[in-house]
Amino acid sequence: MTTYELTRDQGSVTLSSDRIMVHLDLPTTGWHLEVRTVPSSAAFPAPRLLGGQWLLQNPAAYAIDRASLHVVSDGVPFAAGVECRPTLDVGATGAGPAVRLPAVDLSGIRSAILVTLAVDGGGPHPQLTVALPEGQVAPTDPSLSAAARHALAEVRSRLDSQVVDASENLNLTVCVDASASMLPVAQGGDLEALVNALHGMSHVLSWGKSFRVGLVDLDVTWLGSGAPGSSPGAAVAQELLARPAFIGGRLGHEQLVANSVVDNTMTYVVTDSVPADAEQIARSGEVEGEARHLVLMSAGHDDEALTAALGMPVSVWRPGLGPDDADYRKTIYGLLRSCFDPRSDYAKRLLT
């Protein structure tokens, strides 16, 4: 049996077909397949489960030009790290060619388009073009940290989207206070958890853009971009612990503008208490294309009161915070909402 392997560089194949069997390597319950057709047709039968595979009729038999196949959760969003790799068996007898599709990352979303089908030509045996959907998101790097995966899934669930549209895409920069008071935060794992969570968020907010992490003392040291296979949280914690104890410095540093200000940038400034130059941090971030968000790595702060007082968003990442804690979702929401214009569609989604 011939097998065609579709990739994002070679994303379609045209075959003769009377029917299609679809296999997804997902748990047997908690989801279903849907077909959406152009033109819309109530007569087109829904996919039917047969022996662990889904039977899909040929759209040509129902005067349909195009159809798209979607995997849909039956309730809550798919969990962090869930992905599927569809295989289509195309042919009348079950022995026809197979089409293997790239893995689709389902973390945090309720539905995803898997493949499109387009009828090519007429006659008793019209051709069928099987193609990847435009803009399909590449699977998440399998070595992404657990903290990053949980944050990625939470952001997707909040936005009901795998990634944001190109018009909302932004650079994400994390600037960490390198003073001695931050050493306990680095030693206890909280700094690593926060930075990795922001790294996970960047996979939704910053595709095609940059993710940068820096340490701030008298200068700004940029540590890297969170490349595939890396843990930027571990890197910044290790670098901070390896440095001599430092007292002083200023977080309102002019080099915090790490990217071109003509390009959208969100800069998270991370420290353990309200910095003396907080007003300068907020003022120097008031440039076109950049926004600032202060993140405090200690309990006992009122983020809403500080946001009002300082004139920039403030979030509190309390010690030991993790995905199983009741206020984890609230904290991710706080980090996320400042990334969007309040009038945008994504900001409205956050309120639902």
VEXVORO-904437 format. One line per 5 residues: number of its first residue (from 1); their letters; for each residue x, y, z of C-alpha. Coordinates in steps of 0.5 Angstrom, whole numbers, plus 2048, in hexadecimal, padded with zeros to 3 digits. Layout:
BEGIN
NUM	a	X:Y:Z | ...
***
This chain:
BEGIN
1	mttye	800:800:800 | 803:807:7FE | 804:80C:804 | 804:813:802 | 807:818:808
6	ltrdq	804:81F:808 | 809:824:80B | 808:82C:80C | 80D:82C:805 | 809:827:801
11	gsvtl	802:828:804 | 7FD:824:7FF | 7FC:81E:7FB | 7F7:81D:7F6 | 7F4:816:7F5
16	ssdri	7EE:812:7F3 | 7E9:810:7F8 | 7E2:80D:7FA | 7E3:80E:801 | 7E8:80F:807
21	mvhld	7EA:80C:80E | 7ED:811:813 | 7F1:80E:819 | 7F3:813:81E | 7F8:810:824
26	lpttg	7F4:813:829 | 7F0:810:82F | 7E9:80D:82D | 7E5:812:831 | 7E4:819:832
31	whlev	7E4:81C:82B | 7E1:81B:824 | 7E2:81D:81D | 7DE:822:819 | 7DE:823:812
36	rtvps	7DC:82A:80F | 7DB:82B:808 | 7DA:830:802 | 7D5:831:800 | 7D2:830:807
41	saafp	7CE:829:807 | 7C9:826:80C | 7C9:820:808 | 7D0:81E:808 | 7D1:819:80E
46	aprll	7D5:81A:814 | 7DB:815:815 | 7DA:80F:817 | 7DE:80A:81C | 7E0:803:819
51	ggqwl	7E5:7FF:81D | 7E9:804:820 | 7E9:809:819 | 7E4:80E:817 | 7E1:80D:810
56	lqnpa	7E0:813:80C | 7DC:814:806 | 7DF:817:7FF | 7DC:81E:7FF | 7DC:81D:7F7
61	ayaid	7D6:818:7F8 | 7D2:81E:7FB | 7D3:824:7F6 | 7D8:827:7FB | 7DE:82A:7F9
66	raslh	7E2:82B:7FF | 7E2:828:806 | 7E6:829:80C | 7E7:823:812 | 7E8:826:819
71	vvsdg	7E9:822:820 | 7E5:825:825 | 7E5:824:82D | 7DE:822:830 | 7DF:826:836
76	vpfaa	7E5:829:839 | 7EB:82B:835 | 7F0:826:833 | 7F6:825:839 | 7FD:828:838
81	gvecr	801:824:834 | 7FC:820:830 | 7FD:820:829 | 7FB:81B:823 | 7FD:819:81C
86	ptldv	7F8:817:817 | 7F8:812:812 | 7F3:812:80C | 7F2:80B:809 | 7F0:80D:802
91	gatga	7EC:808:7FD | 7E6:804:7FC | 7E9:7FD:7FF | 7ED:800:805 | 7F3:7FE:801
96	gpavr	7F4:804:7FE | 7FA:809:7FF | 7FB:80C:806 | 7FC:813:807 | 800:815:80E
101	lpavd	7FF:81C:811 | 804:820:815 | 802:820:81D | 7FD:825:81F | 7FE:828:826
106	lsgir	7F7:828:82A | 7FA:82B:830 | 7F5:830:834 | 7F0:830:82E | 7E9:82D:82C
111	sailv	7E9:82C:825 | 7EF:82C:81F | 7EE:82B:818 | 7F2:825:815 | 7F1:825:80E
116	tlavd	7EE:828:808 | 7EB:824:802 | 7E9:827:7FB | 7E6:823:7F6 | 7EA:824:7EF
121	gggph	7E6:822:7E9 | 7DF:81E:7E7 | 7DD:818:7E5 | 7DC:811:7E9 | 7E3:811:7EC
126	pqltv	7E5:819:7ED | 7EC:81A:7F0 | 7EC:81C:7F7 | 7F2:821:7FA | 7F4:820:801
131	alpeg	7F7:826:804 | 7FA:829:80A | 7F6:82F:80C | 7F9:836:80B | 7FC:839:812
136	qvapt	7FC:832:815 | 801:833:81C | 807:82E:81C | 807:829:822 | 80A:82C:829
141	dpsls	811:82A:82A | 811:824:82E | 816:826:832 | 812:82C:835 | 812:82C:83C
146	aaarh	80C:82A:840 | 80B:831:843 | 80B:834:83C | 806:82F:839 | 801:830:83F
151	alaev	802:838:83D | 801:837:836 | 7FB:832:837 | 7F8:837:83C | 7F9:83D:837
156	rsrld	7F6:839:831 | 7F0:838:835 | 7EF:83F:837 | 7F0:841:830 | 7EC:83B:82D
161	sqvvd	7F2:83B:828 | 7F8:838:826 | 7FC:83E:825 | 7FA:845:824 | 7F9:849:81D
166	asenl	7FF:84C:81A | 7FC:853:81C | 7FC:851:823 | 803:84E:823 | 808:851:827
171	nltvc	80F:850:82A | 810:84E:831 | 816:850:836 | 817:84E:83D | 81C:852:841
176	vdasa	81E:84F:848 | 821:853:84E | 828:851:84F | 828:853:856 | 82A:84F:85C
181	smlpv	823:84F:85F | 821:84B:859 | 825:845:85B | 820:842:85F | 81B:842:859
186	aqggd	820:83F:854 | 822:83A:85A | 81B:837:85B | 819:836:854 | 814:83C:853
191	lealv	818:840:84E | 819:83A:84A | 811:839:84A | 80F:840:848 | 814:841:843
196	nalhg	812:83A:840 | 80B:83C:840 | 80C:842:83C | 810:83E:837 | 80A:839:836
201	mshvl	806:840:836 | 80A:842:830 | 809:83C:82C | 802:83F:82B | 803:846:82B
206	swgks	80A:847:828 | 80A:842:822 | 80F:844:81D | 811:84A:822 | 816:84A:827
211	frvgl	817:847:82E | 81C:84A:832 | 81F:84A:83A | 824:84E:83D | 827:850:844
216	vdldv	827:857:846 | 82C:85A:84B | 830:860:849 | 82F:85D:842 | 82B:858:83E
221	twlgs	82E:851:83C | 829:84E:837 | 82A:846:838 | 826:843:832 | 820:842:82E
226	gapgs	81D:83C:831 | 81E:838:82B | 81B:831:82A | 81E:82C:82F | 820:832:834
231	spgaa	81D:834:83B | 81E:83B:83C | 81C:83B:843 | 821:836:845 | 826:83A:841
236	vaqel	825:841:844 | 824:83E:84B | 82B:83A:84A | 82E:841:848 | 82B:845:84E
241	larpa	82E:840:853 | 835:840:850 | 836:847:850 | 839:84B:856 | 834:84E:85B
246	figgr	832:855:858 | 82E:85A:85C | 82C:860:858 | 82A:861:851 | 824:864:84D
251	lgheq	81F:860:84A | 81D:866:846 | 822:865:841 | 822:868:83A | 825:862:837
256	lvans	81E:85E:83A | 81C:860:833 | 81E:85A:830 | 81B:85A:829 | 819:85F:824
261	vvdnt	814:864:827 | 810:864:820 | 80F:85C:821 | 80A:85A:827 | 80E:858:82D
266	mtyvv	80B:856:834 | 811:857:839 | 810:853:840 | 814:856:845 | 815:851:84B
271	tdsvp	817:853:852 | 816:851:859 | 813:857:85C | 810:85E:859 | 817:861:856
276	adaeq	819:868:858 | 819:86A:851 | 812:867:84F | 80F:86E:84C | 816:86E:848
281	iarsg	814:867:845 | 80D:869:844 | 80F:870:840 | 815:86D:83C | 810:868:83A
286	evege	80B:86D:837 | 80E:86D:830 | 80A:86B:82A | 80A:863:829 | 80C:861:830
291	arhlv	809:860:836 | 80B:85E:83D | 809:859:842 | 80C:859:849 | 80C:852:84C
296	lmsag	80D:851:854 | 810:84A:856 | 80D:84B:85E | 807:84A:861 | 803:850:865
301	hddea	802:855:85F | 7FC:857:85C | 7FD:857:855 | 7F6:85B:853 | 7F8:861:858
306	ltaal	7FF:861:856 | 7FD:861:84E | 7F9:867:850 | 7FE:86B:854 | 804:869:84F
311	gmpvs	801:86A:848 | 803:864:846 | 800:85D:846 | 803:859:84C | 802:851:84E
316	vwrpg	804:84D:854 | 807:846:853 | 807:844:85A | 80C:83E:85D | 80B:837:85A
321	lgpdd	805:839:855 | 804:833:851 | 7FE:831:84C | 7FB:82D:851 | 7FA:834:856
326	adyrk	7F3:837:856 | 7F6:83E:854 | 7FA:83B:84E | 7F5:83D:849 | 7F4:844:84C
331	tiygl	7FB:845:84C | 7FC:843:844 | 7F6:847:843 | 7FA:84D:846 | 800:84C:842
336	lrscf	7FC:84B:83B | 7F7:851:83B | 7FC:857:83B | 7FE:854:834 | 7F8:856:831
341	dprsd	7F4:85D:82F | 7EE:85D:833 | 7EA:85E:82D | 7ED:857:829 | 7E9:851:828
346	yakrl	7EE:84D:82D | 7ED:852:832 | 7E6:851:832 | 7E7:849:832 | 7EB:84A:838
351	lt	7E5:84D:83C | 7E0:847:83A
***
